Amino acid sequence: MRVNGQVVTVLGTRVDPETDDVAVDGRSLEPDGPRIYIALNKPAGYVSSCRHTGKRLVVDLVDIGRRIFPVGRLDEDSEGLLIMTNDGPLHNRLSHPSFDHEKEYDVTVAAPLTDRALREMATGVLLEGRRTRPATVRRLGSRRFRITLQEGRNRQIRRMVAHTGNTVTALRRIRFANIRLGNLAPGRWRYLTPAEKRELLKMR
């Protein structure tokens, strides 16, 4: 048996059949029922988790009577696009740090942005002794910019902005790989279109 591509050698290893890719004799075990793919506009104040005592959960915003889970995370204070699915292999593929999918964010900061700060974030800054990967950064105003990342460290954009001496006041993800947030209202969700789903599934 393999779990997320790794051979299991320890008896009693625990797996979650909903989120883990479990394969026996080279064949993945499929969840009951059809695969579900949803785009959600996460509002601020919700956590990207299926379980968290005392917190509002993103899974509670999608009441479809089936267990689904978020791909990747947005911190509680952030908002924007989350992909929700019950496709374990896709979840693990898109969540793995080696996968170079793009994520695009609209960011507002407290103080006016300097050109130097934007260049630093574009070329990479040191976080905990490791430089962030080059990013695409575009100014939208004196205190607003867009940034496209191909990595996803914990609270990365907030920490990058802090490195330049500024503070994030609003952060919204507007694109995840080929899926765009568009005009989806906060707290609302939609099923992915067939074209979006086909493109996303190429990444499995």
GIRA-V766497 format. One record per residue. N is the residue number from 1. RES is the residue in three letters. SS is DSSP state (A for helix, B for strand, O for the rest). Layout:
[[N,RES,SS] [N,RES,SS]]
This chain:
[[1,MET,O] [2,ARG,B] [3,VAL,B] [4,ASN,O] [5,GLY,O] [6,GLN,B] [7,VAL,B] [8,VAL,O] [9,THR,O] [10,VAL,O] [11,LEU,O] [12,GLY,O] [13,THR,O] [14,ARG,O] [15,VAL,O] [16,ASP,O] [17,PRO,O] [18,GLU,O] [19,THR,O] [20,ASP,O] [21,ASP,O] [22,VAL,B] [23,ALA,B] [24,VAL,B] [25,ASP,O] [26,GLY,O] [27,ARG,B] [28,SER,B] [29,LEU,O] [30,GLU,O] [31,PRO,O] [32,ASP,O] [33,GLY,O] [34,PRO,O] [35,ARG,O] [36,ILE,O] [37,TYR,B] [38,ILE,B] [39,ALA,B] [40,LEU,B] [41,ASN,B] [42,LYS,B] [43,PRO,O] [44,ALA,O] [45,GLY,O] [46,TYR,B] [47,VAL,B] [48,SER,O] [49,SER,O] [50,CYS,O] [51,ARG,O] [52,HIS,O] [53,THR,O] [54,GLY,O] [55,LYS,O] [56,ARG,B] [57,LEU,B] [58,VAL,A] [59,VAL,A] [60,ASP,A] [61,LEU,A] [62,VAL,O] [63,ASP,O] [64,ILE,O] [65,GLY,O] [66,ARG,O] [67,ARG,O] [68,ILE,O] [69,PHE,B] [70,PRO,B] [71,VAL,B] [72,GLY,O] [73,ARG,O] [74,LEU,O] [75,ASP,O] [76,GLU,O] [77,ASP,O] [78,SER,O] [79,GLU,B] [80,GLY,B] [81,LEU,B] [82,LEU,B] [83,ILE,B] [84,MET,B] [85,THR,B] [86,ASN,O] [87,ASP,O] [88,GLY,A] [89,PRO,A] [90,LEU,A] [91,HIS,A] [92,ASN,A] [93,ARG,A] [94,LEU,A] [95,SER,A] [96,HIS,O] [97,PRO,O] [98,SER,O] [99,PHE,O] [100,ASP,O] [101,HIS,O] [102,GLU,O] [103,LYS,B] [104,GLU,B] [105,TYR,B] [106,ASP,B] [107,VAL,B] [108,THR,B] [109,VAL,B] [110,ALA,O] [111,ALA,O] [112,PRO,O] [113,LEU,O] [114,THR,O] [115,ASP,A] [116,ARG,A] [117,ALA,A] [118,LEU,A] [119,ARG,A] [120,GLU,A] [121,MET,A] [122,ALA,A] [123,THR,A] [124,GLY,O] [125,VAL,O] [126,LEU,B] [127,LEU,B] [128,GLU,O] [129,GLY,O] [130,ARG,B] [131,ARG,B] [132,THR,O] [133,ARG,O] [134,PRO,O] [135,ALA,O] [136,THR,B] [137,VAL,B] [138,ARG,B] [139,ARG,B] [140,LEU,O] [141,GLY,O] [142,SER,O] [143,ARG,O] [144,ARG,B] [145,PHE,B] [146,ARG,B] [147,ILE,B] [148,THR,B] [149,LEU,B] [150,GLN,O] [151,GLU,O] [152,GLY,O] [153,ARG,O] [154,ASN,O] [155,ARG,O] [156,GLN,A] [157,ILE,A] [158,ARG,A] [159,ARG,A] [160,MET,A] [161,VAL,A] [162,ALA,A] [163,HIS,A] [164,THR,O] [165,GLY,O] [166,ASN,O] [167,THR,O] [168,VAL,B] [169,THR,B] [170,ALA,B] [171,LEU,B] [172,ARG,B] [173,ARG,B] [174,ILE,B] [175,ARG,B] [176,PHE,B] [177,ALA,O] [178,ASN,O] [179,ILE,B] [180,ARG,B] [181,LEU,O] [182,GLY,O] [183,ASN,O] [184,LEU,O] [185,ALA,O] [186,PRO,O] [187,GLY,O] [188,ARG,O] [189,TRP,B] [190,ARG,B] [191,TYR,B] [192,LEU,O] [193,THR,O] [194,PRO,A] [195,ALA,A] [196,GLU,A] [197,LYS,A] [198,ARG,A] [199,GLU,A] [200,LEU,A] [201,LEU,A] [202,LYS,O] [203,MET,O] [204,ARG,O]]
